[in-house]
Amino acid sequence: MSASPSLQVTAFEGNRCIASGPLASVAEKIKEVLARGEAASVLVFDDQTGSQVDLNLRTLSEAAQGMPTPLIAPEPLESRNAGRPRLGVVAREVTLLPRQWEWLGQQQGGASATLRKLVDQARRENAGEEKIRAAREALYRFMTAMAGNAPGYEEALRALFAGDVHRFSILTSDWATDVRKHVGKLAPAAFGYAPSPLDVVIPLTKREAVLRAFGTAEVQSIERITNGASGAGVFKVKANQVDYLLRIEGPPDGLRDPARQYACLKIAAEAGVAPRLVYADAESGVAVTDFIAPDSASVERSKADSLRRIVTAVRSLHDAPLFPELVDYLDGVDTLIRSCMETGILPKRAIETHRKFYGELAAAYPRKNLDLVSSHNDLNPGNVLFQKERVWLVDWESAFAADRYVDLAAIANFFTTEENEKELVLESYFGAALNDLHRARFFLMQQANRMFYAMVVLNFVAAAEPAIKLTAAGMKGIRWSEVRGEMARINTTETKVRFAGALLNEALLAFQSPRFSQAVAQVKGSSKRRGA
């Protein structure tokens, strides 16, 4: 008997997923691939049972060449003699003990009717277990066909039938991308989860934590917004018809600590500059906040007005109760520079001049008796949202108590192009108290901030592609004015390298300018001065 054209299936050519959906449409996709001569071996799987669907690839190949052949064979007409209509029952042999036959014979309707009732009752009572068993068998069939030689296959099967979702997720995490995605599609039912929009989108290891976050609320939809450089996943979730932002943290490290991040976010939310924190679980790295829908690009706002609003929000943040401390910002940048050099992604001569000047900056910059503030520390355009009259600051994984100039420098680097705009930032923040020492520290921190972002990006690229080696010549000449408009598209190695190169070049120009030596001279010995 042939498969129904509406059967939900997924087709693979090797480890590559060709298409997924109704059999008829998937068959058309396979036909297109065959017409291009791309497919070597195609396997088609029933999404519900995990069984392979036997498609006639010869028929598909002929169809691809324009021959009038059906993709799916029609159902044969059944030939049946006249007589009593079928009741849909199938005759099989059943072996029972005499006392069991005796009992069946005493039941109303006879043995056959009683057995059917007993089977139906058992199916109803064990429906949940039966669904899980069937789902595990489906996943087992797919895994055996597509991942039988994959690393950890046998251990993954043991974890599957033991119901160990965490171990299963770890063991399958390095499998081929499309195979892993289809495993993720089948796995929720195999581990007893009810069908949900969370399927496939949320890693199995985080599913329980996400379900706890939303409690009894019904999740209507979930949409991935971004997957950050830190490994965090950010999602828009509609639950009980209300939009929320769900954030699932990546692996913690020296900078990224969910407990500190959520503490900072709570303080910032209470200060009115961050979305309301609805739920946070530091142990699982899951947090839910209100979803902020920013104004569209068509909303007109003057540059000066935008800068004043950002500074007002930052000033409110800096006046809030103090965030937990973590590290001296300048020491942290120095650590990032050394880490970058250790990766070998850049030749030493490409950054040795930067290191020399940065050493002068760090030695001169006032750090004793520093008046720390609650600092966001990552005010790039993606983390500053305009909504009507409000400015919202989001993504708090880099937040900790720091020098106030860290946030001010980021505003200058990412949101200004002219010197008068930078002056407006300072005037909006300090008001009538603004002086030349403020300007000197502001200028120096801009260079430290440029070094910070350049090193973060290069370290990330080096970790993702250890074999990549950049050259000084390849980085030279990239200007910030060329890269600024590309910031929303920094998602490839090439764009990340351009971004880092532009920041390094801008920092070097500033380091070599007379203004740098003047600022260094001005801040030396001023570490004890208050209010600067």
C-alpha positions as semicolon CSV with decimal commas, in nm:
position;residue;x (nm);y (nm);z (nm)
1;M;0,000;0,000;0,000
2;S;0,143;0,343;-0,088
3;A;0,185;0,631;0,153
4;S;-0,067;0,914;0,165
5;P;0,045;1,235;-0,011
6;S;-0,042;1,426;0,308
7;L;0,185;1,213;0,530
8;Q;0,429;1,438;0,722
9;V;0,783;1,336;0,630
10;T;1,142;1,462;0,630
11;A;1,392;1,383;0,354
12;F;1,769;1,363;0,390
13;E;2,044;1,348;0,132
14;G;2,333;1,221;0,339
15;N;2,331;1,433;0,655
16;R;2,164;1,726;0,479
17;C;1,792;1,784;0,522
18;I;1,635;1,839;0,180
19;A;1,281;1,917;0,290
20;S;1,020;1,853;0,556
21;G;0,642;1,859;0,526
22;P;0,364;1,673;0,341
23;L;0,496;1,383;0,135
24;A;0,371;1,531;-0,192
25;S;0,561;1,859;-0,146
26;V;0,874;1,682;-0,016
27;A;0,867;1,455;-0,320
28;E;0,865;1,767;-0,539
29;K;1,172;1,899;-0,356
30;I;1,350;1,568;-0,403
31;K;1,261;1,583;-0,771
32;E;1,422;1,928;-0,797
33;V;1,739;1,800;-0,631
34;L;1,751;1,501;-0,864
35;A;1,704;1,729;-1,164
36;R;2,017;1,919;-1,061
37;G;2,205;1,593;-1,023
38;E;2,290;1,671;-0,660
39;A;2,143;1,382;-0,464
40;A;2,337;1,061;-0,422
41;S;2,133;0,876;-0,161
42;V;1,799;1,005;-0,037
43;L;1,619;0,873;0,271
44;V;1,266;0,980;0,362
45;F;1,133;0,938;0,716
46;D;0,780;0,936;0,854
47;D;0,782;1,213;1,117
48;Q;0,544;1,023;1,345
49;T;0,690;0,672;1,337
50;G;1,051;0,737;1,239
51;S;1,019;0,464;0,976
52;Q;1,162;0,506;0,630
53;V;0,909;0,581;0,358
54;D;0,971;0,377;0,046
55;L;0,959;0,628;-0,238
56;N;1,031;0,513;-0,589
57;L;1,335;0,729;-0,665
58;R;1,344;0,595;-1,021
59;T;0,994;0,734;-1,067
60;L;1,108;1,063;-0,917
61;S;1,409;1,070;-1,148
62;E;1,190;1,011;-1,452
63;A;0,956;1,286;-1,334
64;A;1,253;1,520;-1,296
65;Q;1,335;1,456;-1,662
66;G;0,987;1,559;-1,765
67;M;0,834;1,215;-1,803
68;P;0,462;1,197;-1,715
69;T;0,498;0,954;-1,423
70;P;0,319;0,985;-1,089
71;L;0,529;1,070;-0,785
72;I;0,310;0,858;-0,556
73;A;0,139;0,541;-0,670
74;P;-0,243;0,551;-0,652
75;E;-0,427;0,325;-0,411
76;P;-0,536;0,004;-0,587
77;L;-0,910;-0,053;-0,608
78;E;-1,008;-0,336;-0,375
79;S;-1,178;-0,633;-0,532
80;R;-1,424;-0,799;-0,294
81;N;-1,698;-1,053;-0,335
82;A;-2,052;-0,962;-0,245
83;G;-2,165;-1,052;0,104
84;R;-2,154;-0,932;0,459
85;P;-1,972;-0,596;0,500
86;R;-1,648;-0,593;0,693
87;L;-1,648;-0,471;1,054
88;G;-1,280;-0,375;1,049
89;V;-1,176;-0,669;1,264
90;V;-0,874;-0,890;1,203
91;A;-0,858;-1,259;1,294
92;R;-0,553;-1,364;1,503
93;E;-0,480;-1,661;1,727
94;V;-0,499;-1,596;2,103
95;T;-0,368;-1,846;2,361
96;L;-0,528;-1,839;2,706
97;L;-0,560;-2,065;3,008
98;P;-0,885;-2,267;3,048
99;R;-1,008;-2,053;3,336
100;Q;-0,955;-1,741;3,126
101;W;-1,154;-1,888;2,839
102;E;-1,424;-1,985;3,087
103;W;-1,443;-1,630;3,221
104;L;-1,457;-1,481;2,872
105;G;-1,736;-1,715;2,778
106;Q;-1,945;-1,587;3,068
107;Q;-1,921;-1,223;2,957
108;Q;-2,200;-1,048;2,773
109;G;-2,127;-1,025;2,402
110;G;-1,892;-1,320;2,394
111;A;-1,516;-1,362;2,407
112;S;-1,424;-1,146;2,107
113;A;-1,629;-0,845;2,215
114;T;-1,495;-0,869;2,570
115;L;-1,134;-0,888;2,451
116;R;-1,185;-0,578;2,235
117;K;-1,328;-0,389;2,534
118;L;-1,036;-0,494;2,755
119;V;-0,781;-0,385;2,496
120;D;-0,951;-0,046;2,449
121;Q;-0,964;0,007;2,825
122;A;-0,594;-0,075;2,863
123;R;-0,508;0,163;2,581
124;R;-0,701;0,445;2,748
125;E;-0,545;0,384;3,089
126;N;-0,191;0,360;2,952
127;A;-0,224;0,615;2,674
128;G;0,054;0,835;2,811
129;E;0,300;0,551;2,847
130;E;0,208;0,417;2,505
131;K;0,270;0,755;2,342
132;I;0,611;0,783;2,506
133;R;0,701;0,428;2,404
134;A;0,592;0,492;2,044
135;A;0,782;0,822;2,034
136;R;1,098;0,655;2,165
137;E;1,068;0,383;1,905
138;A;1,026;0,649;1,635
139;L;1,335;0,834;1,753
140;Y;1,526;0,506;1,782
141;R;1,446;0,418;1,420
142;F;1,560;0,756;1,292
143;M;1,878;0,754;1,500
144;T;1,967;0,403;1,388
145;A;1,928;0,496;1,022
146;M;2,097;0,837;1,034
147;A;2,334;0,835;1,331
148;G;2,435;0,472;1,375
149;N;2,801;0,566;1,324
150;A;2,785;0,897;1,508
151;P;2,998;0,943;1,822
152;G;2,810;0,846;2,136
153;Y;2,530;0,672;1,943
154;E;2,498;0,368;2,170
155;E;2,523;0,576;2,487
156;A;2,260;0,812;2,346
157;L;2,026;0,517;2,290
158;R;2,075;0,406;2,650
159;A;1,998;0,758;2,769
160;L;1,688;0,768;2,547
161;F;1,535;0,451;2,688
162;A;1,642;0,545;3,041
163;G;1,460;0,877;3,007
164;D;1,781;1,073;3,083
165;V;1,715;1,386;2,880
166;H;2,021;1,576;3,005
167;R;2,269;1,304;2,910
168;F;2,090;1,243;2,581
169;S;2,123;1,611;2,488
170;I;2,494;1,615;2,568
171;L;2,566;1,296;2,372
172;T;2,384;1,419;2,060
173;S;2,514;1,778;2,071
174;D;2,804;1,713;1,829
175;W;2,607;1,525;1,565
176;A;2,557;1,665;1,215
177;T;2,351;1,984;1,234
178;D;2,043;1,873;1,038
179;V;2,041;1,529;1,199
180;R;2,065;1,690;1,543
181;K;1,780;1,927;1,461
182;H;1,552;1,642;1,356
183;V;1,646;1,448;1,669
184;G;1,545;1,761;1,862
185;K;1,214;1,763;1,678
186;L;1,133;1,403;1,774
187;A;1,286;1,401;2,122
188;P;1,032;1,601;2,331
189;A;0,757;1,341;2,284
190;A;1,008;1,063;2,351
191;F;1,084;1,213;2,692
192;G;0,719;1,262;2,783
193;Y;0,674;1,630;2,702
194;A;0,338;1,739;2,568
195;P;0,344;1,900;2,221
196;S;0,444;2,264;2,257
197;P;0,578;2,558;2,056
198;L;0,894;2,501;2,264
199;D;0,969;2,187;2,061
200;V;1,293;2,212;1,859
201;V;1,350;2,577;1,959
202;I;1,442;2,519;2,325
203;P;1,729;2,280;2,408
204;L;1,602;1,970;2,586
205;T;1,836;2,036;2,879
206;K;1,665;2,371;2,940
207;R;1,307;2,265;2,877
208;E;1,215;2,190;3,239
209;A;1,361;2,523;3,352
210;V;1,166;2,711;3,083
211;L;0,843;2,531;3,176
212;R;0,899;2,631;3,540
213;A;0,953;2,990;3,431
214;F;0,609;3,011;3,272
215;G;0,432;2,794;3,529
216;T;0,072;2,726;3,436
217;A;0,068;2,988;3,159
218;E;-0,010;2,851;2,814
219;V;0,271;2,919;2,566
220;Q;0,117;3,016;2,232
221;S;0,434;3,086;2,034
222;I;0,809;3,124;2,060
223;E;1,046;3,301;1,822
224;R;1,424;3,317;1,837
225;I;1,544;3,676;1,835
226;T;1,918;3,622;1,849
227;N;2,190;3,389;1,957
228;G;2,458;3,610;2,105
229;A;2,833;3,581;2,097
230;S;2,820;3,463;2,457
231;G;2,615;3,159;2,361
232;A;2,299;3,297;2,518
233;G;1,972;3,235;2,337
234;V;1,714;3,515;2,334
235;F;1,351;3,444;2,245
236;K;1,020;3,626;2,215
237;V;0,754;3,415;2,387
238;K;0,379;3,469;2,384
239;A;0,220;3,315;2,694
240;N;-0,143;3,373;2,791
241;Q;-0,151;3,621;2,500
242;V;0,122;3,839;2,658
243;D;0,466;3,889;2,501
244;Y;0,774;3,817;2,711
245;L;1,146;3,797;2,648
246;L;1,309;3,468;2,745
247;R;1,685;3,454;2,785
248;I;1,873;3,125;2,822
249;E;2,234;3,174;2,925
250;G;2,531;3,000;2,769
251;P;2,809;2,842;2,975
252;P;2,925;3,073;3,259
253;D;3,280;3,209;3,259
254;G;3,483;3,474;3,438
255;L;3,260;3,755;3,312
256;R;2,924;3,588;3,264
257;D;2,757;3,494;3,590
258;P;2,376;3,463;3,586
259;A;2,347;3,536;3,959
260;R;2,529;3,870;3,925
261;Q;2,353;3,947;3,597
262;Y;2,005;3,896;3,743
263;A;2,092;4,099;4,053
264;C;2,201;4,389;3,830
265;L;1,894;4,352;3,609
266;K;1,664;4,367;3,911
267;I;1,828;4,688;4,035
268;A;1,814;4,843;3,687
269;A;1,447;4,747;3,645
270;E;1,361;4,906;3,978
271;A;1,545;5,219;3,859
272;G;1,317;5,227;3,555
273;V;1,583;5,175;3,287
274;A;1,546;4,798;3,227
275;P;1,240;4,582;3,152
276;R;1,062;4,428;3,450
277;L;1,223;4,104;3,567
278;V;0,940;3,848;3,573
279;Y;1,138;3,535;3,657
280;A;1,501;3,440;3,714
281;D;1,672;3,112;3,798
282;A;2,047;3,161;3,824
283;E;2,117;2,789;3,863
284;S;1,958;2,698;3,530
285;G;2,047;3,029;3,362
286;V;1,690;3,115;3,262
287;A;1,529;3,457;3,296
288;V;1,205;3,615;3,173
289;T;1,142;3,988;3,137
290;D;0,872;4,200;2,982
291;F;0,914;4,220;2,605
292;I;1,003;4,567;2,477
293;A;0,884;4,646;2,124
294;P;1,111;4,931;2,010
295;D;0,999;5,212;1,784
296;S;1,027;5,141;1,413
297;A;1,304;5,299;1,209
298;S;1,048;5,535;1,057
299;V;1,009;5,723;1,388
300;E;1,200;6,047;1,347
301;R;1,413;6,170;1,634
302;S;1,694;6,424;1,627
303;K;2,047;6,310;1,708
304;A;2,066;6,553;1,998
305;D;1,735;6,432;2,141
306;S;1,846;6,069;2,115
307;L;2,174;6,140;2,292
308;R;2,004;6,331;2,573
309;R;1,758;6,046;2,629
310;I;2,033;5,785;2,641
311;V;2,236;5,992;2,884
312;T;1,930;6,050;3,103
313;A;1,874;5,675;3,126
314;V;2,241;5,614;3,205
315;R;2,240;5,883;3,471
316;S;1,938;5,715;3,635
317;L;2,126;5,385;3,626
318;H;2,438;5,539;3,780
319;D;2,226;5,685;4,061
320;A;2,073;5,344;4,142
321;P;2,191;5,122;4,431
322;L;2,539;4,988;4,355
323;F;2,575;4,672;4,148
324;P;2,797;4,387;4,271
325;E;3,166;4,441;4,195
326;L;3,361;4,212;3,964
327;V;3,688;4,348;3,825
328;D;3,863;4,675;3,755
329;Y;3,757;4,760;3,399
330;L;4,105;4,860;3,282
331;D;4,257;4,544;3,429
332;G;3,989;4,346;3,249
333;V;4,080;4,505;2,916
334;D;4,447;4,425;2,976
335;T;4,354;4,061;3,040
336;L;4,160;4,052;2,713
337;I;4,458;4,194;2,524
338;R;4,691;3,930;2,667
339;S;4,439;3,655;2,591
340;C;4,412;3,774;2,232
341;M;4,789;3,767;2,188
342;E;4,804;3,414;2,329
343;T;4,558;3,291;2,065
344;G;4,795;3,395;1,787
345;I;4,511;3,537;1,580
346;L;4,714;3,858;1,539
347;P;5,090;3,893;1,490
348;K;5,249;4,073;1,786
349;R;5,362;4,363;1,570
350;A;4,999;4,431;1,476
351;I;4,913;4,522;1,833
352;E;5,242;4,604;2,009
353;T;5,194;4,981;1,958
354;H;4,843;4,956;2,100
355;R;4,980;4,772;2,405
356;K;5,243;5,040;2,464
357;F;4,992;5,324;2,459
358;Y;4,733;5,128;2,653
359;G;4,994;5,066;2,922
360;E;5,045;5,443;2,949
361;L;4,669;5,496;2,972
362;A;4,620;5,233;3,242
363;A;4,913;5,364;3,446
364;A;4,790;5,723;3,436
365;Y;4,416;5,674;3,474
366;P;4,287;5,752;3,829
367;R;4,181;5,433;4,004
368;K;4,234;5,493;4,375
369;N;3,930;5,593;4,579
370;L;3,725;5,556;4,262
371;D;3,359;5,652;4,285
372;L;3,206;5,338;4,136
373;V;2,854;5,336;3,990
374;S;2,610;5,075;3,867
375;S;2,741;5,033;3,513
376;H;2,595;4,849;3,214
377;N;2,937;4,814;3,046
378;D;2,799;4,714;2,704
379;L;2,599;5,004;2,564
380;N;2,616;4,911;2,198
381;P;2,320;5,002;1,971
382;G;2,166;4,656;2,007
383;N;2,131;4,708;2,382
384;V;1,966;5,052;2,371
385;L;1,599;5,050;2,273
386;F;1,386;5,358;2,205
387;Q;1,015;5,321;2,284
388;K;0,814;5,640;2,256
389;E;0,944;5,867;2,533
390;R;1,146;5,593;2,703
391;V;1,494;5,452;2,657
392;W;1,537;5,093;2,772
393;L;1,872;4,929;2,838
394;V;1,883;4,551;2,782
395;D;2,130;4,259;2,802
396;W;2,293;4,283;3,144
397;E;2,547;3,999;3,132
398;S;2,844;4,242;3,139
399;A;2,702;4,462;3,416
400;F;2,890;4,526;3,740
401;A;3,007;4,820;3,951
402;A;3,252;5,024;3,743
403;D;3,384;5,368;3,656
404;R;3,103;5,592;3,526
405;Y;3,312;5,677;3,219
406;V;3,279;5,321;3,084
407;D;2,915;5,378;2,989
408;L;2,980;5,735;2,876
409;A;3,265;5,619;2,652
410;A;3,043;5,355;2,490
411;I;2,779;5,619;2,415
412;A;3,047;5,833;2,250
413;N;3,193;5,546;2,048
414;F;2,866;5,401;1,922
415;F;2,623;5,692;1,907
416;T;2,828;6,000;1,813
417;T;3,026;6,102;1,507
418;E;3,122;6,463;1,576
419;E;3,310;6,631;1,863
420;N;3,014;6,857;1,941
421;E;2,800;6,543;1,994
422;K;3,054;6,405;2,241
423;E;3,049;6,737;2,420
424;L;2,669;6,715;2,436
425;V;2,700;6,376;2,607
426;L;2,923;6,527;2,876
427;E;2,708;6,838;2,916
428;S;2,393;6,628;2,951
429;Y;2,558;6,412;3,216
430;F;2,760;6,660;3,423
431;G;2,570;6,983;3,359
432;A;2,735;7,298;3,490
433;A;2,996;7,093;3,679
434;L;3,164;6,981;3,352
435;N;3,539;7,052;3,347
436;D;3,853;6,958;3,152
437;L;3,936;6,667;3,381
438;H;3,600;6,513;3,293
439;R;3,688;6,556;2,925
440;A;4,032;6,399;2,968
441;R;3,902;6,091;3,146
442;F;3,620;6,064;2,893
443;F;3,868;6,068;2,603
444;L;4,097;5,808;2,760
445;M;3,811;5,575;2,844
446;Q;3,689;5,592;2,484
447;Q;4,017;5,430;2,378
448;A;3,996;5,168;2,652
449;N;3,640;5,093;2,539
450;R;3,753;5,053;2,177
451;M;4,023;4,812;2,289
452;F;3,767;4,621;2,496
453;Y;3,530;4,559;2,205
454;A;3,810;4,479;1,959
455;M;3,961;4,222;2,194
456;V;3,625;4,064;2,282
457;V;3,547;4,013;1,913
458;L;3,893;3,882;1,819
459;N;3,898;3,642;2,113
460;F;3,556;3,515;2,005
461;V;3,672;3,466;1,645
462;A;3,987;3,286;1,762
463;A;3,782;3,050;1,980
464;A;3,539;2,973;1,697
465;E;3,807;2,933;1,429
466;P;4,142;2,848;1,595
467;A;4,320;2,812;1,261
468;I;4,248;3,168;1,147
469;K;4,549;3,401;1,137
470;L;4,510;3,770;1,055
471;T;4,779;4,000;0,920
472;A;4,866;4,356;1,010
473;A;4,823;4,456;0,646
474;G;4,478;4,298;0,633
475;M;4,361;4,496;0,935
476;K;4,514;4,825;0,827
477;G;4,307;5,100;0,673
478;I;3,962;4,991;0,794
479;R;3,789;5,299;0,933
480;W;3,507;5,317;1,186
481;S;3,304;5,536;0,950
482;E;3,297;5,243;0,704
483;V;3,191;4,986;0,963
484;R;2,935;5,184;1,163
485;G;2,652;5,108;0,922
486;E;2,734;4,735;0,924
487;M;2,684;4,683;1,297
488;A;2,346;4,514;1,258
489;R;2,509;4,259;1,028
490;I;2,816;4,161;1,229
491;N;2,745;3,790;1,208
492;T;3,026;3,649;0,994
493;T;3,398;3,612;1,052
494;E;3,469;3,875;0,788
495;T;3,238;4,137;0,939
496;K;3,366;4,067;1,291
497;V;3,727;4,111;1,178
498;R;3,636;4,438;1,004
499;F;3,461;4,558;1,320
500;A;3,764;4,479;1,539
501;G;4,008;4,623;1,285
502;A;3,817;4,950;1,263
503;L;3,815;4,990;1,642
504;L;4,188;4,916;1,666
505;N;4,264;5,167;1,393
506;E;4,052;5,439;1,557
507;A;4,218;5,372;1,892
508;L;4,565;5,392;1,734
509;L;4,487;5,726;1,569
510;A;4,374;5,860;1,906
511;F;4,677;5,714;2,087
512;Q;4,913;5,886;1,844
513;S;4,736;6,222;1,862
514;P;4,858;6,516;2,076
515;R;4,529;6,498;2,262
516;F;4,623;6,160;2,409
517;S;4,946;6,281;2,566
518;Q;4,765;6,590;2,694
519;A;4,489;6,378;2,852
520;V;4,744;6,145;3,012
521;A;4,930;6,441;3,158
522;Q;4,607;6,591;3,285
523;V;4,484;6,283;3,471
524;K;4,819;6,188;3,627
525;G;4,812;6,242;3,996
526;S;4,441;6,316;3,994
527;S;4,323;5,984;4,134
528;K;4,233;6,146;4,466
529;R;4,022;6,421;4,315
530;R;3,653;6,372;4,374
531;G;3,371;6,411;4,123
532;A;3,581;6,368;3,810
